[in-house]
Amino acid sequence: MSGNKKISRRKFIGSAAVAGASISLVKPGFPSLKPKYTPSDLIRIGMIGPGSRGCGLLRSFVGVEKNVIITAVCDDIPSHLAAGKELAGPQAKEYTDYRNLLEQKDIDCVIIATPPYLHSVMSVDALDTGRHVFCEKTLAHSIKQCKDIVEKVKETKLKFQVGMQRRYSPHYLKAMEMIKDGT
C-alpha cells in the first residue's frame, strides 16, 4: 500500500495488521495526492489507554492514513490522557471513563491499550456497543475471559484483532516468507 491510495473502511477494520502495518507500509511524509474522502470512508477511532503502548499505536495512524481520525481518547491517568489528546488532535474528545467514550456515537472502532486485566471487560463492552476492536496483548487473564470475547465476537459479527506486533511486523513477515520459500 502506498501513501496515495485510500483504504476502505472494511479493509482497514478487517486488516490483520490494523496497528502495525500503517506505519511500516506507508512512509510518513510520502508525497500524497491528498484524496478527498466521503464521510462513509472516514474511519473514526476511539483510543482507550494512551499510555506508552497506546501512544505508540496512535503515532501509527496520525498523519499516515488520511481517512483515519482519532475522535476520542480515554485514560484515568492525567498525563496519559494529555499525551493521547496531543497526538490525536483538537477534534478528539477526552474521557476518564471508557464507558463514556463508548457512548460517543461517531466512533467506528476502539483501540484498547490499557493494563491487561482490563482488556476482557473493555473488549466485551466495546463489542456490545457495536464497535470493532483492536486490543493489545495480553488478551485476557483466564480461558473464560477469552471465551467470553470469542462468543461476543461471534454474536456481534464485528471485527476483533489482538495486537501481536511481532506477527505483523514487515521484518518478521518477510522472514516467514523466506522460510516458506526455502530461501
Disulfide bonds with the S-S distance in Angstrom:
none
